[in-house]
Amino acid sequence: MGEVSAVTGLARLWDLTTGDDHIGVAVVDGPVDDRHPVFAEGKLTQPSHAWPGDADSGTSAAHGTAVAGVLFGRHDGPVPGVAPACRAVSVPVFARGRRTSQLELARAIELAADSGVHVINVSGGQLAGAEEAEDVLTRAIDRCRERNVLVVAAVGNDGCFCDHVPASLPGVLAVGACDEAGRPLPTSNFGPGSRRQGLLAPGHDILVAVPGGGTTRMSGTSLAAPIVAGVAALLLSLQRRRGDAPDPGAVGRLLLESATPCDTARLGDGTCARHLAGTLDITKAVNAVTTTSAPISSPDPAPAVDAGERAVTLSCGTTLQSATDGQGGCDCAADDVFVPAAVTAPTPAARPWAPAATAPAPQTGVVTSAEQGKPAARRLVYALGTLGYDFGTEARRDTFKQLMPPVEADGVSLPANPYDPRQMVDYLRENPSEARPLIWTLNLDLTPIYAVEPVGGYAPGVYERLTEFLARQLKTEDDVDFVDRVSVPGALPGRTVKLFSGQVVPVIEINLTRGLYGWSVAGLAHAVTQECQVPQHNQRGNDNDRARLTDAVSDFLTRIYYDLRNFGATSRDRALNFAATNAVQARQTLAEALGRGMALQNIEVEKSPYGRPDSDCWDVKLRFFDPDNSKRAKRVYRFTVDVKDVMPVTLGPVRSWPEA
């Protein structure tokens, strides 16, 4: 097949539309060489708070440039794309050798959704079933479903009966690859999750752009996914042209339902298993959109996700890669599916063409179309995690090694080890100014998610507190001063820092010590329990009640830290995280519920219908059930958090009511 323009049915669709700049498509992938002549000048934008992983040219940009070209390539350029007139957003994530973590992928998906796009393309993932996905990734996909953002993801190229996340997660449109005759590529995965919610699309010898201006041919599900994402964007453009509200979820269901099923009578169930739910049928999908005035697909709301029932998977150190890598831990052999042909020389051309009569694409991130030309507002963060530090470069590490005093061990003087946090704490206490050259990090499960940078007049005090928290993390868990969690309130200025490992993380600026807390789960649970009034039956009963309340507070905090862990960058997550640090607010709720013989079922956060003018109020709801009587009504407790400012505040008393 080769050229995207040869995909069956696409030429007719292009006669109707090549896209609409009000329909946004995000490419969550590696960095993109946006200077390539395949792209119109200024075509690709990034969310205000995205960060580049590497330079936008060279091998690190090969995968992202190929995928973005299939989606957005201008039609008078060397690689015509599927939806060149749609708004294009690039969110770099596969930057370190095309590998990243599920945590980083989740953050990139959330950034893409926050930029206001309708479709998100993910040509990468990790070999795992939906039940094995880390909760942060599952929750990012859940939020896309809630906001009616269609996520299109490649099923992977391991050639095995195996699933790939995020492709196998509920609500995602999974895409496998076939050749020009509709035969599945031998390397295209076909696990149960992909068969349930996936279809095949052309992915063999696709003409793609390569960094520097040339072109080549590649194969794999990474190239099939953007074809489907682009077709979805064009169908949304048709919806908008007809005066209908674009409905990404309905379009995703339509593409799945209109796919041509495999002929089991002719090929047999074994062969048809590789065809997933069918093969992309653009003509049938276009007919459904253009010939009916009724909704193109009956609403199929996503099932509610019970945070209290979701399994928690703590998988430190796992990595994802672009789907064309064909390496994800699967035992099945994978062919070399990312096969470049001879790279053609860059096409000598003027700066890329821009579509005529097209309004400027709205800026992404927090800037809306009505705010063109205004500076983007800084995004607030209230994040929870553990503290760490990094050197960034060998030179900075060696500087610390030379400046730190030697240590004595059994009467022998040994060179300082800057990686030993105990030695580092001692050095920083003697030399407080040396805390500034360090890169302080906030980590989730040992994975850095932010670089913490104190600024302003309170910076010395913040550095002192960071040093103290680092020292307290080294204490034993039974020590009253032990710290296993810190809260970091601040703002994202849009800058990034590259760590020694090569990972790039966004910077949080902190300009106040208020809200920068450190605590342990056991210590905080004990503290709030001691302040709570418990029934005075007898000493033994009193002690039992306190022990139960301590366990309940610990469960509440642990649920937030692990099952509901997040980046603290959305209003919803800031309210949830503040509820954890403000556990004293929840102690009355927990004590009353336990007094009723109930147990915590789940925690929900939803936008509050009430609030002061110019506020950002969210209701944190704790739902309890009776573990001994399933017929008994549940009980809901609610308190409201305003996250308008850097430091959130609670509003009003706790409210409670029974729920059938």
Secondary structure as the mmCIF struct_conf table of DSSP 4:
data_model
#
loop_
_struct_conf.conf_type_id
_struct_conf.id
_struct_conf.beg_label_comp_id
_struct_conf.beg_label_asym_id
_struct_conf.beg_label_seq_id
_struct_conf.end_label_comp_id
_struct_conf.end_label_asym_id
_struct_conf.end_label_seq_id
BEND BEND1 GLU A 3 GLU A 3
HELX_RH_3T_P HELX_RH_3T_P1 VAL A 4 ALA A 6
BEND BEND2 VAL A 7 VAL A 7
TURN_TY1_P TURN_TY1_P1 THR A 8 GLY A 9
HELX_RH_AL_P HELX_RH_AL_P1 LEU A 10 LEU A 16
BEND BEND3 THR A 18 THR A 18
TURN_TY1_P TURN_TY1_P2 ASP A 21 HIS A 22
BEND BEND4 ILE A 23 ILE A 23
STRN STRN1 GLY A 24 ASP A 29
BEND BEND5 GLY A 30 GLY A 30
TURN_TY1_P TURN_TY1_P3 ASP A 34 ARG A 35
BEND BEND6 HIS A 36 HIS A 36
TURN_TY1_P TURN_TY1_P4 PRO A 37 VAL A 38
BEND BEND7 PHE A 39 PHE A 39
HELX_LH_PP_P HELX_LH_PP_P1 ALA A 40 ALA A 40
TURN_TY1_P TURN_TY1_P5 GLU A 41 GLY A 42
STRN STRN2 LEU A 44 THR A 45
TURN_TY1_P TURN_TY1_P6 SER A 48 HIS A 49
BEND BEND8 GLY A 53 ASP A 54
BEND BEND9 ASP A 56 GLY A 58
HELX_RH_3T_P HELX_RH_3T_P2 THR A 59 ALA A 61
HELX_RH_AL_P HELX_RH_AL_P2 ALA A 62 PHE A 72
TURN_TY1_P TURN_TY1_P7 HIS A 75 ASP A 76
BEND BEND10 GLY A 77 VAL A 79
BEND BEND11 VAL A 82 VAL A 82
TURN_TY1_P TURN_TY1_P8 PRO A 84 ALA A 85
BEND BEND12 CYS A 86 CYS A 86
STRN STRN3 ARG A 87 PRO A 92
STRN STRN4 ARG A 96 ARG A 96
TURN_TY1_P TURN_TY1_P9 GLY A 97 ARG A 98
STRN STRN5 ARG A 99 THR A 100
HELX_RH_AL_P HELX_RH_AL_P3 GLN A 102 ASP A 114
TURN_TY1_P TURN_TY1_P10 SER A 115 GLY A 116
BEND BEND13 HIS A 118 HIS A 118
STRN STRN6 VAL A 119 VAL A 122
STRN STRN7 GLY A 124 LEU A 127
HELX_RH_3T_P HELX_RH_3T_P3 ALA A 130 GLU A 132
BEND BEND14 ALA A 133 ALA A 133
HELX_RH_AL_P HELX_RH_AL_P4 ASP A 135 GLU A 146
TURN_TY1_P TURN_TY1_P11 ARG A 147 ASN A 148
STRN STRN8 LEU A 150 ALA A 154
BEND BEND15 ASN A 157 ASP A 158
BEND BEND16 CYS A 160 PHE A 161
STRN STRN9 HIS A 164 VAL A 165
TURN_TY1_P TURN_TY1_P12 PRO A 166 SER A 168
BEND BEND17 LEU A 169 LEU A 169
TURN_TY1_P TURN_TY1_P13 PRO A 170 GLY A 171
STRN STRN10 LEU A 173 CYS A 178
TURN_TY1_P TURN_TY1_P14 GLU A 180 ALA A 181
BEND BEND18 GLY A 182 GLY A 182
HELX_LH_PP_P HELX_LH_PP_P2 ARG A 183 ARG A 183
STRN STRN11 PRO A 184 PRO A 184
HELX_LH_PP_P HELX_LH_PP_P3 LEU A 185 LEU A 185
TURN_TY1_P TURN_TY1_P15 PRO A 186 THR A 187
HELX_RH_AL_P HELX_RH_AL_P5 PRO A 192 GLN A 197
STRN STRN12 GLY A 198 PRO A 202
BEND BEND19 HIS A 204 ASP A 205
STRN STRN13 ILE A 206 ALA A 209
TURN_TY1_P TURN_TY1_P16 PRO A 211 GLY A 212
BEND BEND20 GLY A 213 GLY A 213
STRN STRN14 THR A 215 MET A 218
BEND BEND21 GLY A 220 GLY A 220
HELX_RH_AL_P HELX_RH_AL_P6 THR A 221 ARG A 241
TURN_TY1_P TURN_TY1_P17 ARG A 242 GLY A 243
HELX_LH_PP_P HELX_LH_PP_P4 ASP A 244 PRO A 246
HELX_RH_AL_P HELX_RH_AL_P7 PRO A 248 GLU A 257
TURN_TY1_P TURN_TY1_P18 SER A 258 SER A 258
BEND BEND22 ALA A 259 ALA A 259
STRN STRN15 THR A 260 THR A 260
HELX_LH_PP_P HELX_LH_PP_P5 PRO A 261 CYS A 262
HELX_RH_AL_P HELX_RH_AL_P8 THR A 264 CYS A 272
HELX_RH_3T_P HELX_RH_3T_P4 ALA A 273 HIS A 275
TURN_TY1_P TURN_TY1_P19 LEU A 276 ALA A 277
STRN STRN16 THR A 279 THR A 279
HELX_RH_AL_P HELX_RH_AL_P9 ILE A 282 THR A 290
BEND BEND23 THR A 291 THR A 291
BEND BEND24 SER A 293 ALA A 294
BEND BEND25 ILE A 296 SER A 297
HELX_LH_PP_P HELX_LH_PP_P6 PRO A 301 VAL A 305
TURN_TY1_P TURN_TY1_P20 ALA A 307 GLU A 309
BEND BEND26 ARG A 310 ARG A 310
TURN_TY1_P TURN_TY1_P21 CYS A 316 GLY A 317
STRN STRN17 LEU A 320 SER A 322
HELX_RH_3T_P HELX_RH_3T_P5 ALA A 323 ASP A 325
BEND BEND27 GLY A 328 GLY A 329
BEND BEND28 ASP A 331 CYS A 332
HELX_LH_PP_P HELX_LH_PP_P7 ALA A 342 VAL A 343
STRN STRN18 THR A 344 THR A 344
HELX_LH_PP_P HELX_LH_PP_P8 ALA A 345 THR A 347
BEND BEND29 ALA A 350 ARG A 351
HELX_LH_PP_P HELX_LH_PP_P9 PRO A 352 TRP A 353
TURN_TY1_P TURN_TY1_P22 ALA A 356 ALA A 357
HELX_LH_PP_P HELX_LH_PP_P10 ALA A 359 GLN A 363
TURN_TY1_P TURN_TY1_P23 GLY A 365 VAL A 366
HELX_RH_3T_P HELX_RH_3T_P6 SER A 369 GLU A 371
TURN_TY1_P TURN_TY1_P24 GLN A 372 GLY A 373
BEND BEND30 LYS A 374 LYS A 374
HELX_LH_PP_P HELX_LH_PP_P11 PRO A 375 ARG A 378
STRN STRN19 ARG A 379 ASP A 390
BEND BEND31 GLY A 392 THR A 393
HELX_RH_AL_P HELX_RH_AL_P10 GLU A 394 LEU A 403
BEND BEND32 MET A 404 MET A 404
HELX_LH_PP_P HELX_LH_PP_P12 PRO A 405 PRO A 406
STRN STRN20 VAL A 407 ALA A 409
TURN_TY1_P TURN_TY1_P25 ASP A 410 GLY A 411
STRN STRN21 VAL A 412 LEU A 414
TURN_TY1_P TURN_TY1_P26 PRO A 418 TYR A 419
HELX_RH_AL_P HELX_RH_AL_P11 PRO A 421 GLU A 430
HELX_RH_3T_P HELX_RH_3T_P7 PRO A 432 ALA A 435
TURN_TY1_P TURN_TY1_P27 ARG A 436 PRO A 437
BEND BEND33 LEU A 438 LEU A 438
STRN STRN22 ILE A 439 LEU A 444
TURN_TY1_P TURN_TY1_P28 ASP A 445 LEU A 446
STRN STRN23 THR A 447 PRO A 454
BEND BEND34 GLY A 456 GLY A 456
TURN_TY1_P TURN_TY1_P29 GLY A 457 TYR A 458
HELX_RH_AL_P HELX_RH_AL_P12 ALA A 459 GLN A 473
TURN_TY1_P TURN_TY1_P30 LEU A 474 LEU A 474
BEND BEND35 LYS A 475 LYS A 475
TURN_TY1_P TURN_TY1_P31 GLU A 477 ASP A 478
BEND BEND36 ASP A 479 ASP A 479
TURN_TY1_P TURN_TY1_P32 VAL A 480 ASP A 481
STRN STRN24 ARG A 485 LEU A 492
BEND BEND37 GLY A 494 GLY A 494
STRN STRN25 THR A 496 LYS A 498
TURN_TY1_P TURN_TY1_P33 PHE A 500 SER A 501
BEND BEND38 GLY A 502 GLY A 502
STRN STRN26 VAL A 504 ILE A 510
BEND BEND39 THR A 513 THR A 513
TURN_TY1_P TURN_TY1_P34 ARG A 514 GLY A 515
STRN STRN27 GLY A 518 TRP A 519
HELX_RH_AL_P HELX_RH_AL_P13 VAL A 521 GLN A 530
TURN_TY1_P TURN_TY1_P35 GLU A 531 GLU A 531
BEND BEND40 CYS A 532 CYS A 532
BEND BEND41 HIS A 537 HIS A 537
HELX_RH_AL_P HELX_RH_AL_P14 GLN A 539 THR A 558
HELX_RH_PI_P HELX_RH_PI_P1 ARG A 559 ASP A 563
TURN_TY1_P TURN_TY1_P36 LEU A 564 LEU A 564
BEND BEND42 GLY A 568 GLY A 568
BEND BEND43 THR A 570 THR A 570
HELX_RH_AL_P HELX_RH_AL_P15 SER A 571 THR A 581
TURN_TY1_P TURN_TY1_P37 ASN A 582 ASN A 582
HELX_RH_AL_P HELX_RH_AL_P16 ALA A 583 GLY A 595
TURN_TY1_P TURN_TY1_P38 ARG A 596 GLY A 597
STRN STRN28 ALA A 599 LYS A 607
BEND BEND44 PRO A 609 PRO A 609
TURN_TY1_P TURN_TY1_P39 PRO A 613 ASP A 614
STRN STRN29 CYS A 617 PHE A 625
TURN_TY1_P TURN_TY1_P40 PRO A 627 ASP A 628
TURN_TY1_P TURN_TY1_P41 SER A 630 LYS A 631
BEND BEND45 ARG A 632 ARG A 632
HELX_LH_PP_P HELX_LH_PP_P13 ALA A 633 ALA A 633
STRN STRN30 LYS A 634 ASP A 642
BEND BEND46 LYS A 644 MET A 647
STRN STRN31 VAL A 649 GLU A 659
#
